[in-house]
Amino acid sequence: MPVDFARNCRCPQCLAKAIGALLTERLAGLPVAEALQLAREQPPAAGLIEHIDYTREQGFFVYSRWFLLKRGTCCGHGCRNCPYSASAVS
């Protein structure tokens, strides 16, 4: 995933934040079907990556839209970033 390296720090955490922001921006304008296709094209990761697959808020894990797209289906728990919800699909 190409990111802008205008910033000095390229540590894993800063790189994950940059990639997560780029993914959020890119997915924002895509219809669910196109976003799903993009997610299917990516090889599976060995594990979850903070700032890309999830963030932590008040001690809770909040899955990203990208993670939920890679999962491929809705779990039915009303996740905040669920791309499969009626409001996100319409």
C-alpha atoms as one frame of an Amber mdcrd trajectory, in Angstrom:
protein
   0.000   0.000   0.000   1.766   3.182  -1.116   1.770   5.963   1.470   3.265
   9.439   1.561   6.589   9.391   3.370   6.816  13.135   3.852   6.857  12.420
   7.582  10.137  11.558   9.266   8.935   8.563  11.270   8.481   5.237   9.502
   8.171   3.028  12.573   5.581   0.209  12.375   3.013   2.144  14.415   3.283
   5.342  12.336   3.236   3.319   9.116   0.099   1.455  10.262  -1.581   4.779
  11.102  -0.728   6.154   7.647  -2.015   3.029   5.892  -5.155   2.975   8.040
  -5.909   6.609   7.166  -5.315   5.918   3.468  -7.634   2.885   3.560 -10.354
   4.844   5.355 -10.132   7.606   2.761 -10.125   5.206  -0.188 -13.038   3.112
   1.119 -15.200   6.128   1.975 -16.226   6.722  -1.627 -16.517   3.116  -2.784
 -19.763   1.184  -3.080 -19.811  -1.946  -0.904 -19.469  -4.297  -3.898 -16.284
  -2.566  -5.088 -14.850  -2.387  -1.562 -15.528  -6.117  -1.094 -13.712  -6.889
  -4.346 -10.719  -4.834  -3.202 -10.655  -6.672   0.148 -10.874 -10.090  -1.538
  -7.818  -9.288  -3.653  -5.598  -8.827  -0.594  -3.707 -11.771   0.878  -4.764
 -12.726   4.409  -2.714 -11.153   7.181  -1.057 -13.228   9.889  -2.848 -11.230
  12.570  -4.770  -8.059  13.286  -2.894  -4.779  12.921  -3.788  -1.844  15.147
  -4.822   1.270  13.171  -5.559  -0.852  10.081  -7.859  -3.624  11.327  -8.952
  -2.026  14.596  -8.505   0.871  16.967  -8.794   0.953  20.745 -11.356   3.220
  22.338 -11.911   3.306  26.093 -10.486  -0.191  26.419 -12.607  -1.668  23.615
 -11.534  -2.896  20.197 -13.371  -1.139  17.357 -13.022  -3.038  14.095 -12.374
  -0.967  10.984 -14.468  -1.081   7.848 -11.451  -2.649   6.129 -11.311  -5.535
   8.621 -15.052  -6.130   8.317 -14.820  -6.136   4.517 -11.965  -8.674   4.645
 -14.096 -10.851   6.922 -16.683 -10.985   4.144 -19.939 -11.195   6.106 -21.922
  -9.365   8.762 -21.785 -10.883  12.242 -25.100  -9.284  13.226 -23.732  -7.486
  16.305 -24.243  -3.961  14.952 -20.565  -3.049  14.570 -20.018   0.705  14.232
 -18.140   0.394  10.924 -20.184  -2.441   9.403 -20.286  -2.035   5.616 -23.116
  -4.569   5.383 -25.719  -2.592   7.356 -28.767  -1.239   5.533 -27.568   2.347
   5.958 -24.087   1.565   4.611 -25.363  -0.440   1.646 -27.887   2.154   0.467
